[in-house]
Every structure is written in structure tokens, then in C-alpha cells.
Amino acid sequence: MTNTCDLSIDLFSSMWDPTAQPTPAQPSPAQPSPAQLAKGVGSTFPITLSLEDPKYDHSHPQSMKQRDEIKPSRLDGVRVLLAEDMLDHQLLLKNIITLAGGTVDLAGDGEEAVTQALAGHYDIILMDIKMPRLDGYEATHQLRAAGYSGPIVALTACAMLEDIKRCEEVGCNAHLAKPVVREKITELIFRLVKSKGNS
């Protein structure tokens, strides 16, 4: 034990000896020249890849059927009143609905939405909550008070529970948070209108 300890101390001291000569560097292994590499001389790394035919999960035929039903014509004949004051949202939502086969009329605020909804016949109303002059909450409340019985979907960037509850209290049938996803809005319109034979 004593010899080992002494050896360690001597070795440690020699590492810091300013008079100690550096140990000659060991020559590095010879590297293949470009000519040798061109002849195939160098390192070879074998790689084995296991390729299999793609397998598809057919364990959920009902889900596959539902995906097949999402087609451009699924909202054929559906008349939509879109109450939205933002131009970019108007263009986006109108494009989504028309590509799915529906038709869209626009209202720029809550007052226009109430007037158009009571004067025309719409299968569903998409009601933005934050609008000038009359917001979506009050517009929906006035429509229900006037006897409008069609489905109304609230559109809002607020997805808090209290906001959703307030939408239900004023008479909205459903709530969608912005930004709206194409599949969600077309599915919701289909469920509220087409599946119930309202169109």
C-alpha cells in the first residue's frame, strides 16, 4: 500500500516538473491516399436495411368510412349566414364552405345578422362573438327572442369555459374556437344541418 501511494505522488509531481521533457508524440496511423481511396482502399462499413411492404390498418372500418364521406359535395344545398366583421375570416370561412358545396351570405356585424336572419331562410348561422354595434351574444339573444329556431354556432377566439357557457346561455347550439379548422367546421355544419334533415 505504501509503495503504491509513493508511486502516485511521484507520478503526480512529475506532471508538474518544469524540467521534465515532453513525451514524444506517437505517430498517427497512416491515412489512405486519394489514389488508394479511388482503388477502394480504406474503411468499409456494411449496412443492412430491412425493407417491408407497407401495411395498412383496417381495424377501424367505420373511421375509414367517415373519412370517405368528407367530400366536396357534403354541404350541397346548405345555406349559411356568416356574421363576421373581419375580412380575412370572411374570405377563409366562405371559401371553406363553398368548396364543400354550401352557399354563404355575409353580415358585417350583429345588427346586420339579426336583420338578415329574420328576413331570409338560412339552415345555419355562424356567429362571431366580438363584432361592432351588436356583439354575437346580444345578436343571438335577439334572434331567439324573435323566435328564430335554426342552429347558431358561436365563433370566437375565447375558449374559456365561462365563454362557452355564456354562448350556450344566449342560445348558441355549438361553439368553435378560432382559428377554425376546415374539417371541424364542415363536420359541425353537416351534423347540425344535413344529418337532421334541416336542409
Beta strands, then each sheet from edge to edge (+ up, - down):
strand 1: 79-83
strand 2: 103-107
strand 3: 124-128
strand 4: 152-156
strand 5: 174-177
sheet 1: 2+ 1+ 3+ 4+ 5+
end
